[in-house]
Amino acid sequence: MYDLIIVGAGPAGITAAVYAARKRMQLLVISKDIGGQAAWSGDIENYTGYQFISGPELAAKFEEHMRQYNIALKENESVNGIRKTQNVITVTTEKGSYECRSLIIASGKRTRELNVPGEKEYKNKGLTYCATCDGPLFADKDVAVIGGGNSALDAALQLVNIASKVYMVNNVSVLGGDAIMREKLEVNLKVTIFNDSRVKAILGDKMVKALRINTAQGEKELAVQGVFVEVGLIPNSEFAKDLDKNKLGEIRINPQNETNIPGTNSKMLKKKIIKIGNKGIEAIAIKLLTKTFVLLRGSKGYIMCGYLNLKVAQKFQDAAAKIVGVASIEDALKAQIHSCTPQAKKIGIKPGQPVKDALRIIA
Ligand SMILES: Cc1cc2nc3c(=O)[nH]c(=O)nc-3n(C[C@H](O)[C@H](O)[C@H](O)COP(=O)(O)OP(=O)(O)OC[C@H]3O[C@@H](n4cnc5c(N)ncnc54)[C@H](O)[C@@H]3O)c2cc1C
């Protein structure tokens, strides 16, 4: 049983994995690929700290960072269902099933299809959804990019450096996306933009040969060898059948990032009064997934002990004088940590810290 399973290893899933690994959680990442959409991006100019980095380079850096932590990873595996019974969440894939107490869904989005004649027939035969992956195959060819948002602009900007001509087919009256990218395309002589235009069909024999579009001036056929579809994204959320979603298929969450299934996300903190040791000292045990942290009241202040281990706790009696137990968490919340065990220090709890901050770290 894992403390945490993360679905997806795009930027969000990898970031969650790094944070969870640093909290020493037993975790598993399950993903179809590593890097997600970031790996398909061309030039990234808005990632703080890098004035410029390519998508595949940034994705490789994310992966390298995650792998430093020796995280269990199921790559090329696709989650097809999640189920919660009592306190156990079961995640199923085509290869097996895995159990956890908490689940983070970071399955991101995928490209939307055009749904026009010829799309299925010419997929990977000149028609593609990824300029970063397939752009280099179209050196000195004529290509069309369908769409008018940031993804389409990004694809067209990559393709102007490779192809001889780039048509853009955009179904509204002006290109959307970031002005900085739009301006670069609007002045590029290789680029012809068809606004207010829709794709009717992809034509070809074995490979793509042309694109039929409806423009404000009537129907046109553009001779192209490549078609790059960039008409938006849809959420990869089908496997989360029991979760509330909006009409776009995005999973609804509250401000704490919780879904409608209670306990799936930040309900990890359990608090109860327990008796420890043969003297029956009362303490507050805070359960963080599989690990228990104990907050004891000593006569000099509070002691935070990692794990439920009386011997370690007793070692700290000296520092905090006699353990006198804990009356209530409300009382402890006003106090500071007097001393803490190495396990507690490992997760960032330190003497002098307000107890409430220590509890926040555990939560
Ligand atoms: C062409 C392009 C250019 C972009 N350029 C920029 C840019 O310059 N700057 C910027 O800020 N953003 C850019 N973006 C957007 C950015 O890449 C995304 O916002 C970001 O990747 C989202 O991260 P994510 O982890 O939420 O999801 P994703 O990147 O979508 O990752 C989702 C992960 O989940 C996995 N997954 C999905 N379903 C399942 C399943 N059922 N089982 C297991 N795994 C699953 C996927 O394989 C993937 O690894 C660009 C996007 C594209 C497509």
The ligand as an SDF file (V2000), in Angstrom:
LIG
                    3D

 53 58  0  0  0  0  0  0  0  0999 V2000
    2.8350   22.8260  -28.0700 C   0  0  0  0  0  0  0  0  0  0  0  0
    2.7440   23.3410  -26.6610 C   0  0  0  0  0  0  0  0  0  0  0  0
    3.5230   24.4200  -26.2760 C   0  0  0  0  0  0  0  0  0  0  0  0
    3.4720   24.9200  -24.9650 C   0  0  0  0  0  0  0  0  0  0  0  0
    4.2700   25.9700  -24.6300 N   0  0  0  0  0  0  0  0  0  0  0  0
    4.2300   26.4580  -23.3660 C   0  0  0  0  0  0  0  0  0  0  0  0
    5.0560   27.5530  -22.9890 C   0  0  0  0  0  0  0  0  0  0  0  0
    5.8610   28.0710  -23.7750 O   0  0  0  0  0  0  0  0  0  0  0  0
    4.9490   28.0140  -21.7140 N   0  0  0  0  0  0  0  0  0  0  0  0
    4.0720   27.4570  -20.8250 C   0  0  0  0  0  0  0  0  0  0  0  0
    4.0050   27.9210  -19.6920 O   0  0  0  0  0  0  0  0  0  0  0  0
    3.2810   26.4080  -21.1560 N   0  0  0  0  0  0  0  0  0  0  0  0
    3.3350   25.9110  -22.3920 C   0  0  0  0  0  0  0  0  0  0  0  0
    2.5210   24.8650  -22.7450 N   0  0  0  0  0  0  0  0  0  0  0  0
    1.5840   24.3390  -21.7370 C   0  0  0  0  0  0  0  0  0  0  0  0
    2.2790   23.3990  -20.7550 C   0  0  0  0  0  0  0  0  0  0  0  0
    3.0660   22.4480  -21.4530 O   0  0  0  0  0  0  0  0  0  0  0  0
    1.2060   22.6970  -19.9250 C   0  0  0  0  0  0  0  0  0  0  0  0
    0.4920   23.6970  -19.2190 O   0  0  0  0  0  0  0  0  0  0  0  0
    1.7900   21.7260  -18.9330 C   0  0  0  0  0  0  0  0  0  0  0  0
    2.5140   20.7050  -19.5820 O   0  0  0  0  0  0  0  0  0  0  0  0
    0.6550   21.0770  -18.1140 C   0  0  0  0  0  0  0  0  0  0  0  0
    1.2520   20.1900  -17.2040 O   0  0  0  0  0  0  0  0  0  0  0  0
    0.4740   18.9930  -16.4990 P   0  0  0  0  0  0  0  0  0  0  0  0
    1.4900   18.1990  -15.7550 O   0  0  0  0  0  0  0  0  0  0  0  0
   -0.6850   19.5400  -15.7770 O   0  0  0  0  0  0  0  0  0  0  0  0
   -0.1650   18.0930  -17.6660 O   0  0  0  0  0  0  0  0  0  0  0  0
    0.4610   17.4180  -18.9410 P   0  0  0  0  0  0  0  0  0  0  0  0
    1.6810   18.1080  -19.3860 O   0  0  0  0  0  0  0  0  0  0  0  0
   -0.6730   17.2700  -19.8870 O   0  0  0  0  0  0  0  0  0  0  0  0
    0.8870   15.9750  -18.3910 O   0  0  0  0  0  0  0  0  0  0  0  0
   -0.0560   14.9820  -18.1000 C   0  0  0  0  0  0  0  0  0  0  0  0
    0.6620   13.6650  -17.8790 C   0  0  0  0  0  0  0  0  0  0  0  0
   -0.3100   12.6840  -17.4940 O   0  0  0  0  0  0  0  0  0  0  0  0
   -0.1370   11.4890  -18.2640 C   0  0  0  0  0  0  0  0  0  0  0  0
   -1.4430   10.8210  -18.3630 N   0  0  0  0  0  0  0  0  0  0  0  0
   -2.5810   11.2760  -18.9350 C   0  0  0  0  0  0  0  0  0  0  0  0
   -3.5770   10.3850  -18.7990 N   0  0  0  0  0  0  0  0  0  0  0  0
   -3.0540    9.3500  -18.1160 C   0  0  0  0  0  0  0  0  0  0  0  0
   -3.5690    8.1160  -17.6780 C   0  0  0  0  0  0  0  0  0  0  0  0
   -4.8490    7.7490  -17.8850 N   0  0  0  0  0  0  0  0  0  0  0  0
   -2.7440    7.2670  -17.0370 N   0  0  0  0  0  0  0  0  0  0  0  0
   -1.4470    7.5900  -16.8060 C   0  0  0  0  0  0  0  0  0  0  0  0
   -0.9100    8.7540  -17.1990 N   0  0  0  0  0  0  0  0  0  0  0  0
   -1.6940    9.6210  -17.8430 C   0  0  0  0  0  0  0  0  0  0  0  0
    0.3970   12.0110  -19.5890 C   0  0  0  0  0  0  0  0  0  0  0  0
    1.0540   10.9610  -20.2790 O   0  0  0  0  0  0  0  0  0  0  0  0
    1.3470   13.1140  -19.1040 C   0  0  0  0  0  0  0  0  0  0  0  0
    2.5910   12.5670  -18.7110 O   0  0  0  0  0  0  0  0  0  0  0  0
    2.5810   24.3330  -24.0250 C   0  0  0  0  0  0  0  0  0  0  0  0
    1.7980   23.2260  -24.4130 C   0  0  0  0  0  0  0  0  0  0  0  0
    1.8790   22.7270  -25.7000 C   0  0  0  0  0  0  0  0  0  0  0  0
    1.0420   21.5350  -26.0970 C   0  0  0  0  0  0  0  0  0  0  0  0
  1  2  1  0
  2  3  1  0
  2 52  2  0
  3  4  2  0
  4  5  1  0
  4 50  1  0
  5  6  2  0
  6  7  1  0
  6 13  1  0
  7  8  2  0
  7  9  1  0
  9 10  1  0
 10 11  2  0
 10 12  1  0
 12 13  2  0
 13 14  1  0
 14 15  1  0
 14 50  1  0
 15 16  1  0
 16 17  1  0
 16 18  1  0
 18 19  1  0
 18 20  1  0
 20 21  1  0
 20 22  1  0
 22 23  1  0
 23 24  1  0
 24 25  2  0
 24 26  1  0
 24 27  1  0
 27 28  1  0
 28 29  2  0
 28 30  1  0
 28 31  1  0
 31 32  1  0
 32 33  1  0
 33 34  1  0
 33 48  1  0
 34 35  1  0
 35 36  1  0
 35 46  1  0
 36 37  1  0
 36 45  1  0
 37 38  2  0
 38 39  1  0
 39 40  1  0
 39 45  2  0
 40 41  1  0
 40 42  2  0
 42 43  1  0
 43 44  2  0
 44 45  1  0
 46 47  1  0
 46 48  1  0
 48 49  1  0
 50 51  2  0
 51 52  1  0
 52 53  1  0
M  END
$$$$
